[in-house]
Amino acid sequence: MKTSELKKHISSGGLDAIISSLYENSTPEAISAGRARYIDAVTEFERLYDPNGERDVSLFSVPGRSEIMGNHTDHQYGRVIAASITLDCVAVAAKRDDSVVRIKSAGFEEDVVDTDKFTTPDEKMYFRSQSIIAGVADGFRKNGYNIGGFDAYTTSNVLKGSGLSSSAAFEDMVGNIMNHFYNEGKISPDKIAIIAQYSENKFFGKPCGLMDQMACATGGFITIDFADPASPVTEKLNFDLAAHGYRLCITNTGGSHADLNDDYASVPSEMKAIASFFGQKTLRPVSEAQLTANAVALRERFGDRALLRAYHFVRENERVAKTADVLRAGDIDAFFAAVLASGDSSYKYLQNVYTTKKVDEQGLSLALCLTEGFLSGKKAAWRVHGGGFAGTIQAFVPDEITEEYAALMDSVFGVGACMTLAVRGAGAVKII
C-alpha cells in the first residue's frame, strides 16, 4: 500500500478496530489519538524515504513489557512472569533491493547498516543501535532465515529508562520487519526473541536474559523458566487483567541511576557467593532447608544481607511457579496476594528499594508508602518494579479509582509520572 493510500485508510477508520484491540481502549479519544500517531509516522516516513509516494509500505507494532514477578531471579537461572503492555514501538517500513537497513527513530540519529558487511561483533560498535540491527541480521542468517534491506521510521512511547524495555521492543521490531518482509511472517515470536537476545549479548555488548525480548515478542502474560539458560522454557498464560476491572499503573519516581552499578552488581554477586558455598554456580539448585541448616556458617562467611538475598531468591522462585498456576486458574485474589508478598520480600530481604549510598533519596520507598496508604483495604496490589534502587513501582489498581491514584502519584513525582496501562494480548505484529 502506498503512503497516501495508507493515510486515507487510517483516517477513514480502516484501522480503528486494530487500534482499539492493541491499546485496550475503544474510546473516541483513544481512537483519534491512535489514528493521529499512525498518520504522523507515515508522513515522517514519506519525508525521509519516500518523497514521491512511490513505495509500498507496511505498518508494524511491538509492545513494551512489565516485570510481574521474579525480582532478580533470572540471573540465578530462576523463573519469571512478565507481561506486554499497551505502550509500543510503531514502525512504518518499506523494502529495499539491497542489503542496507536504514532506521530513523524519533528523537535519535538515523542508523545505517549494510548487513552484508557488518557481519561480526565489533567492540568499537558496542552500545550502538547499529550493532542491534547487524546482530539481528546475523542471527537470522545463522538460523537459515532470509535477510534483506529496508527503510523504516519508528516512533515509541516506551520511554528509554522507564524500565519497560524500550531496547527489547526495538530489537524485536528489527526482527519483526525482517520476518514479514523476507520470511513470510513464518518465524515464531519465541525465535525472534532469542535472536534479539543474541544481538544484544553478542553485537551490542550487553549481557541480558531473555525475559524482555520474549515478553515483547509474545504478548500477554508469559512465564519463563531459565533452569537451562541456553534453552529457556516459555509459556503464555491466558489471564485477562482488564476483564477483572483493573489497570496496571507504573510510576516513575525519578532519581538518578548514576553510581548505582555497584548496587545492581551486588545482588547477583552476593547470591552467587552463597551458591558457591554449596558448590553451585547459581542459587537455582539450592533449597531453603539448605540455607537454614547452614545459616551460621553462611552469616559468618558472607554476611546477613547476602543470606537474606538468597532466601529472597529461593522463595521468590517458588512464588513465581505458584503464581503461574494462579493465573492459569484466573484467581485474581491469589494473584494479588502473591504480588504483595513479592514486593514485601524485595523490600525486606532483597533490599533493592533504595541505595545505602544516598539514604536521603528514597523515591521508591515513598511511592510504595503512598500507594499502600491509598490502596490499603482495597482489592489491589503493588511492588517495586524491575531492578530497583531507583526508577519505577508497579500497582494493580481498580478501574474506578485509577485516575485518582494517578493524580496522587503525579502530585508528588511530577505530571506524567504515573502511566496507566493495560496488558496487551498481541506481541510483535504487522498491522498492515
N, C-alpha and C positions, 0 to 999 in steps of 0.2 A: 504494500500500500504506500502510495506517495504521501509526502508530509502534508500537503494541502488536503488530501482525502482523509488522512488520519485526524487532522484537526477538526474537520467538518463532522466526522464520525463521533468524536468525543463531545463536541459542543452540542450535537443533536441528541445526546443521551445514549449513544450506542454502547458506552462502557459503564453506564450507571449501575447496572446490576453487579458488575465486577468490582467497581469501587465500593459499593455497599458491603459486598462479601469480604473483600480483602481487609477493609478497615473497620469491620463490625459496627458500621454506623450508617443508617439509611435516612438520616435527617436531611432536609433540603440544603442546610448549610454545609454539611459534610460532603454531599454530592457535588455541590457547587465548588467547594474548595478542591476536591479531587480532580474535577474537570480542569480547573484553572492550573493546577500543578502539572498535570499531564500536558496540557496545551503549551504552557511555558517551556517545558522540557523539549517538546517537538520544535518549537520556534527557535530555541537556542541551538538545537542540532542543525536546523536549517542554516542559521547564521554561520556556524562553524564549518559545516561539512557538506552542505547541500544548498548553496545559494540559488540555484536554478530549479530546485524542486524536482530533480530527475530521478532520485534514488528511491528504491523500495526500502522502507524502514520497518522495524519491529519495536515493540514496547515490552520491557521486562520489569519484574519486581522481585526483590529479595528482602525479607524482613530482618530486623534485629532480633535479639534474644534476651531473655531474662533468666538468670540462675534461680531456680525454685528451691532446690535443696541439694546438699552435698557441698558444704562450705569448706574449701581447702581439702577435698578428698581426692581429686583427680591425680595430683602428683604423688599420691601414695597408692596408685592403682586401685582406687576405690570406685564407688558408684555416685552418680549424679542424676538429678532431674532438672530439666530446663524446658523453656517454652519460647516459641517465636511470638513476636509482639506486632502491634499494628503500626509501629514506625518502620519505615523501609527505605531501601535504596532503589530508585527508579532509573532505568536507562532507556534511552532511545538509541538504536543502533542500526547500522547497515553494513552489509558485507563489502569487502574489498576483493580485488582479483590478485592480491599478492599476499605476502606473509607478515605485513606490517599491521600492528594494532595501535590505534590512536584513541586515547580516552581522555576526555576533558571532564573533570569533576568540578561541580560548582564550588567556587572558593579556593581552588587549587590550580597549580600549573598543569598544562597538558602533559600526559605521559605518552611517549612514542617508543615502541619496541618492535624490532624486527625479530620475530620468533624463530626464524631460520638462522639467525646469527647469535642471539643471546640464548645459548642452549645449556650452559653450565653455571653453577653458582659462582658469584664473584664478590669477594669480601668488600671490594670498593663500592659495591652497589647495595650492601646491606641496608635495611631500614628505608628503602625507597620503593615506591609503589610500582616502578618499572620492573622490579625484581618479582613482585607478586604476579604480574602479567606473564613474565618469562617462565616463572615456576609453574604456573597453571598449564601453560602450553607444553612445558616439558613433561609434566605429569600426564597430560593427555597422550603425548607421544609415547611415553614409556608403557602406557597401558593399551597401546594399539589403537587409540582413537584418532579421528581426523582433526586437524587443526587448520586454521586459516586466518587471514587478516580481517579486521573490521574497524569501523569508526564508531565511537559511542560518546554520548553526552550523558553524564549521570548527575542526579541530584539526590541528596539523602537528608532525612530528618532524624536518622540515627546518629546523633551528635558524637563527634570524637571526644573521648574521655568521659562519656556518660555511663560507662560500664554496661552498655547494651550491645557491644560487639559491632561497631561500625567497620572495623577491619575485616572481620569474618564475612560480613554482608558484601563487602567489596570483592573479596576473594571468590566467594560463591557466585557473585554476579559475572565475573570473567568466565568462570566455568559454565554458568547458565547460558550465556550468549554463545560460547563455542559449542555447547551441547546442541542447541537448537539450530544454529547456522550450519554446522558441519557434521552433525551426528544424528539428525532427525529427531532430536529430543529423547533419544532412547537410553541415555546414560542415567542411572538411578541417582536420586539425591544423595544416598549414602556414599556413592563413588565420587561424586563431585566434592563432597565434604572432605573425603580422605585426600583427594588431590589438592584441595585448598590448604589443608593442614601441611601436606608435603611442601607446598610452595612457601608457606610461612616459615617452616622449620629450616628448609634447605637453601632457599634462594633469598628470602627476606632476612634470615639470620636470627630469628626469634623462636626459641623453643616454646611450644604450646601444646595443649591437649587437643582433643577433638570435639569437646562439648560445644564450643561456639559455632564452628563451621557446621556441625551436624544439626544443631537446633535451627540455625538459619535456613539450611537447605531443606530440611524435612517438614517443618511446620508443626503447629500444635504442641502438646506436651510430649516430651520424649524422656526416656530413661536410658542411661548409658552405663555399662559395666566395663571398667578398664582393667579387669583382672589380667587379661592378656593385652598389654598396651599396643602390641603390633596388630591386633585384630579385635578391637572393642566390640562388644555386643550391644546393639541398639534396638530399642523397641518404642514404637509410637503408642501413646496412651490416650485412649478415647475418653477425654474428660472435657466438658463444656462449662467453663467458668461463668460465661455470660448467661447461660441458661439458669444458673443458680442465683442470678441477680447481683453479680459482683464485678468490680473493676480492679485491675492491677495498677496500683499507684507507685511510681518510682520517684523519690525525692532526692535531688542533687543538693547536698548540704554545703557544697563548695569546699573550701580548704585546699591547701597546696599539697600536691603529690610529690613535691620536691623533697629529697632527703628521706624518702620512705623505702628506698631499695633494701636497706638493712632490715627493716621491719618485715617486709614481704619475704625476704630470703630466710629470715629466722624461722619461719613456720615449717617449710619442708626440711630445713637443716636440722631443727630440733626433733622433728618426727623421725627422720631417718637415723638420727643418733640413737633414739630409743630402739628403733628397729634393729640396729647393728648389735645391740646387746643380746638379741635373740638370734643372731646370725642371719638376719634378713636385710634385703636392700630397702624395702619399704615396710610400712605397718600392715599391709593387707593381710599377711598370714598370721598376725599377732592377735590374740584374744584378750578380752578384758580380764579374764581369770589369770592369764599370764602376767598382765600388768600389776594386778593386785598382789599376786604371790611374790613378786619381785620388787614391790614398791619401795622398800627400804634401800635396797641397792641402787635402784634407778634414781631415787631422790639424791642420794649421796654423789652419784657419778654425774648426773645430768641436770639436777635441779628440779624444783617443783613445777616451774612453768612448762618445761619440756614434757614432764609426765602428764600434766593436765591436758596439754595439746594432744598427747597420744590417746588419752581417754576420750577426748572430743572426737577424734577420728574414728575410733572403734565404734562408738555409739552412733555417730552421725551416719556412718556407712550402713549400719543395721537399720537406722531410721529411714534411710532412702529406700531400702528394699521393702520395708513395711509400707511406706507411703506410696510406692508404686502399686501395691495391692489395693490400697485405699482408693487411689484414683481410678483403678480399673473398676472398682465397685461403685464409684460415684458418690462416696461418703464424704461430703464436704466438712462435716463436723470433725471427723477424724483427721482430715487433711489439715484443717486449721490448727488442731492440737499439735500435730507434728511440726508445722511451720513455727509455731511459738516455741516448741521445745528446741528446734534447731537454732533459732535466734538466741534463746537463753544459753545454750551451750557455746555458741560463738562468743557471746559476751563474757561469760564466766570462765570458760575453760580454754577455748581457742585464743581468746583475748586479742581480737583484731578490730575492736571498735574505736580505739584511739591509740596514738603512739605515745610511749612514755617519754619521748624526746621533747614533746610540747604538750604537757598535760593541761595547759590553759586553752588549747584548741580541741574541743570535743563536739564537733558538729554532728557526728553520727549519734553520739550519746544523747544529745539534746533532741535530735529528731525522733529517736526512739522513745524518749521520755514524753514528748508532746503527743506522739502517736498513741502511746499507751494511755495517756490521760484522755484523749479524745475517743478512742475505740474501746476502752475498758468497759466490760459489761455488755458489749455488743458481740454478735457472732462475727468475728473478724480475726485477722492475724497480721503479724508484722515481724520483720527481722532485718539484720544487716544484709546488704546485697553485694555479692561479689567478694573481691579480695580484701576489702575493709581498710581500716586505718584512716581513711578519708573517703569521700565520694558519696555513695548512694545508699538509701534504705528502701525496703520494699514493704508494701502494705496491700492487703486484700480488703477492699472497702465496699460496703453495700452501695448499690447504685444511688439510692435516695439521699445519701449523705456525702457522696463523692465530692461535689462542688464545695461543700462546707469544709471538708477535710483539706482539699487542695488550697483553699483560701487561707486556712490556718498555716499550712506549710509555707506558702508564698509570703505570708506576712512576716515570717521570721527569716527565711532563707532567700528571699527575693522573688520578684514576679517571674513566673515560668519555672520555678524550681521544681514544682510537683507536676509530673507528667501523668495524666490519666489515660491509661492504655487498656487494651483488651488482648487476649491471647488469640493470635491469628491461626486459623486452621491450615492455610496454604503456606508452603515453603517457597523455594525458588521457582518462579513461574514465568512463562512467556504469556503476556496478556493478549497480544495480537501481533 
